[in-house]
Amino acid sequence: MIDLRSDTVTKPTPEMLQAMCMADVGDDVFGEDPTVNAFEKRVAEMFGQEAGLFVPSGVMSNQLCVNVLTEPGTEIILDELSHIFNYETGGAAVHSGVQLRPIRGKNGMISARQIEEAIRPKNDWDPLTRVIALENTTNKGGGSFYELSTIQEIRHVADKHELFMHLDGARIWNALTEASYDAGTIGSYFDTISVCFSKGLGAPVGSMMLSSQKHIKKARRMRKMLGGGMRQIGLLSAAAEYALDHHYPLLKQDHIRAKKLAQIINMSNAFDIDKDSVKTNILLFDAVSDSVDEALKDMEKSGIRMVPFGGKTIRAVFHHQITDDDFDTVCAYFNI
C-alpha cells in the first residue's frame, strides 16, 4: 500500500535503528542522558535559542510553550486553521487556563495587520492578549510557509504591544527547505519554538521545545507534571538526530513530487486543485465527480491511501519512504 495519509507513517530505517542501539544513554529525569543533552544543545544553537527540551510529541511541545508564555485569563492570537486551535484537544484551556482567538487568514497564515486589529484593549473586562502563535508550515493550510518579511512585520507588532511570539514549527524543516531564511534567522524572531522530528524527517518519536533557559526550566517541571519525564531517551533522540542528519536533505524531493502531482491532478476532471498553492509536501484537493469517501475507496483499490480533510477535500502528504515506483503509480492513477 502506498501510504500518503501523512508524513508520520514512516518507519525507522535499519541505519536509524543502528544509531539508536549505539546511543550512550542515562536517566534524563536526573539530567544524565548525554545523547539527549547534546542534541538539545545542538538544535537550540541551530535556531539561536538558549536551550532545548526533548518531548514525546509536538502537542506537548506546543502546550509547554503556551504555558510558559501565559497566565490564566490571557489570550493567544492565531490562525483559525492552526494546529493549536484544531488538534490539541483544548489543551491551552485545560493546562494553562488561556483562551484562543482564531483569525481567518490565508492558507493558515495571518498578517501583521490582522493581528494588530485583534489585539485586545486593556480593559478590565477584556482578556489580555499575551501571545501571537504562527504555524510554519501550515497543515490545514496545505503546507504553505511564511515569508521572512511577514514574520518581521509581525514581530514589529509584537514588540509594539509587548507580546510574545510562538512558532509551531512541526514542519519547520519543510519551510527551511523552500524559504529564503535559515534556522538561526527565523529563530531570532520567536520567544518559543516547537520543532518536530517524527513528521517529514521520519523519526519514530519526538519533538523539541526551544526557548530561554528560564522558560525551559519551567517547562521541564511542567513536562514532568504532564507525564513527559522520560528516562533513557537518548535512544529516541538518537533516532531524531539521525533523521536530522540524513533525512533532512530528502525533503526537497518530497516537495518536487507534490508539485508534480498537483500539475497532474489539475488536468483531471474528477478532482479540483489550486496547483499554485502547493508549496511543500502537502496537497489539498477536492473530489468533484464522487464523494470523498467514494474517491478514497477507489484509490485504495489501486493501493493508494490518502485522508479526508473536511467537506470534499482530500489530503496527500509526501515523505521519504515513497519510492520512485510508488510515485509513478500515484501519478498514473490520476493521469487517466
N, C-alpha and C positions, 0 to 999 in steps of 0.2 A: 504494500500500500504506500502510495506517495503522499506523505503527510504534510500538508500546507496549512494545517489548522493554526499553528503558532510556531514561533522560533524557540519555544520552551520544550518542544518534544524531542530534542536531540538527546543522544545518549553518550556517555563518556567513551572516548576512543581508547584503544589499547595503550597509546602513549600517555594519555591523561591518567589512566589507571595506574600506570607505572610511576608517574610523578607523585601520585597520592601515596603509593606504597613506600616511596623513598623519603617522604616528608619527615622532618625532625619535629616531634610534637611534645607538648606539655599541657598542663591544665590552664586553659585560658581564663577561667574564673579567678585564678590566682595571678593572671597576667604572665604566665610562664610558658606560653606556646611560642617558640622562636619563629616558626614559619608564618603564623598569622601576624605576629608583631611586625616582622619585616615587611610583609605585604601591605599592612595598614599604612605603614610609614611611606612605602613606595607610591601607593595610589594617592595618598594625601598630597605628597610632593608634586605629583603629576598635575593636580588641579590647583596647586598653590594654596592648599589649606594646611592648618597646623597639625591635624590629627585625623585618624580614621577609626571606624568601629565596624568590624565584620559582623553581619547579622544573617539570619536564615533567609529572609525574604525582603523584597522591595517594599511590601506593605509595612513591615516592621520598621524599615529604614525611614520611610516617609513619615510614619507616625511618631518616631523618635524625634525627627526634625521638627514636626509640628509642636511637639511637647516642649522642646527646649526654647522655642521662639515665642511661645504664647503664654497667656494666663487665662483661667476660666472667664468666660464672658467676652472674650475678644473674637475678632473675625479675620478670616483669610479670604482674599480675593483670588479667584482662579477661573479658568475656562469651564463652561458647563459640560464639556466633554472630558474633562481631566480624570485621571485615574483616582486621585484622592477623593473626588466627589462621587464617582460612579462605582468603584470597585473595591472600596476598603471598608465595607460593612458599617459605615457610620463611625469609624474609629476615632475621628477627630473629636466628635461629641463625647464618646464614651471615655476615651483615655485622657483627654485634655480639656474637656468642657468648653470647646470653642465651636463657633458656627462657621459655615462656609457660605460665601457669597459668589455664586456662579454667574459668569458673564458669557453671553453668546458671542464668541469670536469667530474666526475663520479657520477651518481645518484644525481646530483645537488650540488655536493661538490667539492671544488677546494683545491689544495695542496699549501704548502708554496713555493715549487719550481716554480709552475706555476705562482703564484702571483709575486714572485721576478722577473721572466722573463718578466712580463707585466708592471712593474713599468717604467714610462717614464724617459728618461734623462731630465735634467733640462735645456733644450734648449729654446730659445725664441720662437721657432715655435711649441713646444710641449705643449699640455695641461698638467698641473701639477697634478700628482697623489696625491690624498689627503686622500682617504678613501678605506678601504677594507671592503666589506659587505658580511657577511655569513648568510645563511638561515638554521635554525635548529629547527625542522626537515624540510626536503625539500618536497615541494608539488609536483612539476613536477618530482622530483627525487624519488617519491614513498615512502615518509616517512622515508628516511634514516637520520641518525644523525651523527654529528661529534664526533670522539673520543677526549678525553681531550688532548692527546699527539699532535694531529694535530692542535688543537686550540693553544696550547703552541708554536708550531713551527711557526704558522702564526703570533702570537703576537711578536715573536722574529724578524721576518721580518719587521713587522710594526714599532717596536721600532728602528730597524737599519736604516730605511728610514724615520723616523719621520712622520709616517702615523697614522691616526685614524682608529679604528675598530668599526664597527656597527654590531649588531646582530639582524636580523629579526627573532624574536622568536615567531612568530604567533602560532606555535605548540611546543614551548619550553617545555611545561608540558609533552608532549609525550616523548620528548627526555630525560627529567629528570627521567621519569618512567623507562626507559631502560638503561640509561648510568651510568657510574661509578662515576659521579660527581653530586654535589648538586647545588642549585641555586647560593649560595654565591661564590662557586668556579668558575663556568663558568662566573658569572657576573664580576669577578675581571679582566677578560681579555678584556673587551669591554668598549669603551668610551660612547656609547649609546646603548640602548636595547629597542626593541619593544616587548611587550607580549600581547597576545590576550585572552579574556575570552569568546568569543562567538563561538569558534570552539569546540574542544573536551570537554571543561568544561561545555558548554551548557548554558551560559548566553545569553540573547536576544540581547544585545548590549555591545560593549565596548572593548577597548584596552588601553594600558598604555605605555607611553614613560618613560624610566628611564635614568637618567644621573646625571651630576653635578648640583649644584644649579645654576651656571652661565648659563648652557645650557638650563635648564628648564625655567629659567626666560625669555630667548629669545624665546623659543618655545611657551611659554604661550601667548606671544604677537602675534606670527605667527599663533597660533591656532585661535585666535580671528579674524585675518585677513582672514583666510580661512572659517570663519563662524562656527567654532567649539566651540565658547564660549557659554557654556550652563548654565542653571540656577540651578534648584533643582536636580542636577544629583546624589544626594545621593540615589535616587530611583534606578538608573541604577547601581551605584557602589555597592549597597546592593545586587543586583542580582549577580554581578560578585564575590563579596566576598562569598556569599552563595555557588556559583559554585566552588570556590577555596577550601572551607572547606569541601564540601560534594560530589562533583563530581570528583575531582582530583584523589581520590583513585580508581575510577571506570575505569580509562584509561587502567589499566593493562588487564582488561577483554576484552577491545576492541582489544588490541594487540594480545591476545591469539586467539581470534576469527579470526582475519585477517590471522594469520599464519595457522590456521587450514583450513580455506577456501582455502588458497593458495595450501595446500597439495592436496585438493580435485580437484581443477582446474588443477593442474599439471597432474592429471591422465585422464583428458578429451581430447578427440580427436578434439573437436570443438574449444578449446582455448589453448593458449600457455602462460606460465608464468615462470619467474625465481623465484621459490618459496623461494630461499635463500635471495632474495633481499627485502623481506617483513620484515621490522624491527619494525614497529609500527602499526598504524591503517589504513594505506593506501595500497591498492593493485592496481597495474597496470598490465593488462594482455591484450593479443592480440586476436582478433577474427580470427579464421583460416578458418572455414567452410563457414561462412556467412560474409557479410559486417558488419561494426559496427552498422549501422542503423538497419539492419535486426536483429542482435543479441539483441539489446536493445529493439526492438519492441516485440520480442519473450519473453524476460524477463518480460516486462510489462504485458503480457498476464498471467503470473504466479504471478503477484502482486509484482514484484521486480523492483526497479528503480536504475539505475546507469547512468553515463555520458560518452559521447565520450571524448577522451583525445588526439586527434590528430592521423592521419593515421588510423591504425587498432586497436588503443589502447583504452581500456575501464578503467575507474577508479571507484573503490568502496572504500568508507570510512566508517568505523565503528564508532558508537557513543553510548552513554549510554541509548538511548531510543530504541535500538534494543533489543527485548526480546529474551528469550531462544527459544520460538516458532518461532519467526522470523528467528533466526539463523538456526534452523533446516530446515525451508522451503527453505532458500537460499542454504544450503548445499545439500538438496535433489534435487534441480534444476540442480546443476552442477554434481551431482553424478549419472548421467544417463548413 
